[in-house]
Amino acid sequence: MHAARDARMQELRFTSHPWRAAPWRLAALCACLAACRAQAQVRGVYPLGMSAIGSGALPASGVSYSNLLLFYARDRLTGPGGELVSTGHNSVILQMNTIAWATDSAVLAGARYSLTATIPIASNSLASDAEGARSGGGGLGDSFYQPVVLGWTAARADLKVAYGFLAPTGRFTAGAADNVGSGYWTHTLSAGQTVYLTKSRATALSAFQMYELHGEQESTDVRPGETLDLDYSLSHLVRLRAGLHLQPAVVGYAQWQTSATRGPDVTTAEAAARYRVHALGVATNLLLPDRKIAVGVRWFDELWSRSTLQGYSVQLTTTIAF
């Protein structure tokens, strides 16, 4: 999931938003916003759906690398009641690179410990049907770090809690049309749960929650509203043959803005607007446990939204454990 905001939503007719990504089960984040000011906030920073499958599980012990390629396309802007406000085209491509390290045994209250670092490369474009091309940019995005991740494993469930922060390392200048950074720090608290519905742990119900606490955007003094994120899935593991497993799933996500955007130039109407989005989709993972490799594809269709952009997402994941 973009970030600098220079004109209000009514004036732009079509805006972009902040995004950050989370390969495999991490809440990895990345900023890539088109040129519009933070008071026209239309999404949080978490790229929804990234932690939908296996939400409660930590990575394998030792070092692992994840590459996540995300494509977001949105062609309509909705109003406070979910009504269509305008049309256009917003596309975002994110290349997320995450390094994770996890302990082999429990270190605290029966929990294993992990930490992660994510470096994103982003490319985005924004166009309005009424006004044509508005903005675009590419380059290094905002980096995301999770210094504390704790995970517990039981016979029929996995549980994970984490603290992370998004650092504004991406390029940002207020008013610029080629920003790929948000211009503000974000702190995150997250939790993931996976409940296994069968003794074999083949069928699983997963949920992931993240709460985003945003700081003030540099040079604008605007503080975006806080955000609650939810990913979820119902998956089933099919053993095709020795060393080769397939994991199809039904997936979904939702996101709510929980507090008002604040700042010196934020109007009453802008402060009152709270974005919300709901999506459903399908996914599948191909697992090669003997080689410690997993690849997957996910597709989400956003079925309903308000005060935000709406469209679809395609996500490709690759994870390698060393």
BAVOMAR-370334 format. One record per residue (C-alpha): residue in one letter; x, y, z. Coordinates in steps of 0.1 Angstrom, whole numbers, plus 5000, padded with zeros to 4 digits. Layout:
N
AXYZ
...
This chain:
322
M500050005000
H500150644991
A501050955005
A501651325000
R498551524997
D498351874982
A494751914972
R491551814988
M489551524976
Q486851734960
E489451934941
L491451634929
R488351424920
F490651124921
T493451054946
S495950794956
H496950674991
P499650535013
W500450165011
R502949935026
A503249555021
A503649235041
P505048935024
W504148585037
R502748645072
L504648965082
A502949295083
A505549455061
L504749805050
C505750035022
A504850395013
C503950494978
L501550784974
A500651014946
A500651394950
C497751474973
R497851605008
A497351395039
Q494051555048
A492551385018
Q493451055034
V491750765017
R493550455031
G495850335058
V499450225053
Y498949845054
P498549665021
L495449465029
G495349085024
M499149025029
S498748825061
A495448655053
I496848295053
G498748135082
S498248455102
G499348315135
A502548135124
L506048265128
P508648195100
A510847895102
S513747915126
G516948085113
V516948335083
S514348355056
Y513848585026
S510548685011
N509848864979
L506349004974
L505149154941
L501849344944
F499749504918
Y496949734928
A494449884903
R491650114913
D489250284890
R486650464912
L486450694941
T483550644965
G481850904989
P480750885025
G477750665017
G479550444993
E478250634963
L480450684932
V482151024932
S484450994902
T486350754880
G489950744868
H492850504871
N495350444900
S497950174896
V500650074921
I503349814917
L505349714948
Q508449494950
M508849404987
N512049255000
T511849115035
I514548945057
A513348765088
W515148585116
A513448355141
T514648155171
D514347775171
S513147745207
A511047945232
V512648255247
L509848425267
A506748275283
G506847975259
A507048205228
R509548195200
Y511048535190
S511448685155
L512449015139
T512049145104
A513149425080
T511449515048
I512849735020
P510349824992
I510749944957
A507550124944
S506050254912
N502750434910
S500650644886
L497350834890
A494950964864
S491551124864
D488951074836
A488151444840
E491651584842
G493951324827
A497351214842
R497951374876
S501051214891
G503450924891
G506750824906
G509050534915
G511950444936
L512750344972
G509650354994
D509250375032
S510950085050
F509149875077
Y510749715107
Q509449465133
P511949445162
V509549245184
V507548945171
L506448675196
G504748345185
W503148065204
T502347715189
A499747465203
A498347145188
R495447315172
A496347685171
D499147935164
L499248285179
K501448585170
V501848935184
A504149215171
Y505249575173
G506549745142
F507250095128
L507350245094
A510250485087
P509750765061
T512750665040
G510950715007
R511151044987
F508651304999
T508251664992
A504951845000
G503251934967
A505451704945
A503851484919
D506451204921
N506451114958
V506950744968
G507150815006
S504450915031
G506451185049
Y505451055084
W506250785109
T503750505117
H503750275147
T501849945144
L500549685169
S499449355154
A498249005162
G497548695142
Q495648375149
T495448045131
V492947785144
Y493247435128
L489847275123
T491246925118
K493646715139
S496046695109
R496147085108
A495247065071
T492147285073
A492747625090
L490847945098
S493148245101
A492748615111
F495148905113
Q494649245129
M496749555128
Y496349895144
E498150185128
L499150495148
H500250775124
G502551065132
E502551415117
Q503451455080
E506551665076
S506052025064
T502251995064
D501651925102
V498751695092
R498251385113
P496351115094
G493550925112
E494350595128
T493450275111
L492249925120
D493149645095
L491649295092
D492749005070
Y491248655071
S491048325053
L489847965052
S492447735038
H493047365032
L496347185027
V496346915000
R499346684998
L499846624961
R502846394967
A505946374989
G507546714992
L504846894972
H501747054988
L498947274975
Q497047514997
P493947674982
A492047935002
V489148175003
V490548515015
G489248855025
Y490049185041
A488549495056
Q489849835068
W488350105089
Q489550465097
T488950495135
S489850855142
A489651195124
T492451335103
R493851645121
G495751945108
P495852325104
D494052315070
V491752015075
T488152105070
T485251985092
A483951775063
E487451615058
A487751545095
A484351375095
A485051155066
R486150795076
Y487250555049
R486150185049
V486649895025
H485649525023
A487049264998
L486848894991
G489048674969
V490848354963
A494348234968
T496647934965
N500147844977
L502447584964
L504747454991
L507947254988
P508847185025
D511846975018
R513447264998
K512047525022
I510347714994
A506847854991
V505248044962
G501748184960
V499148394942
R496248594956
W493448794940
F491149034959
D488049214946
E486949514966
L483149474969
W482249784989
S483850095001
R483250455013
S485450765012
T488250574994
L489450434961
Q488050094951
G489349824927
Y491249494928
S494649354938
V496849074925
Q499648954947
L502548714941
T504648574969
T507948374971
T509548275004
I512848085009
A514247965042
F517947915047
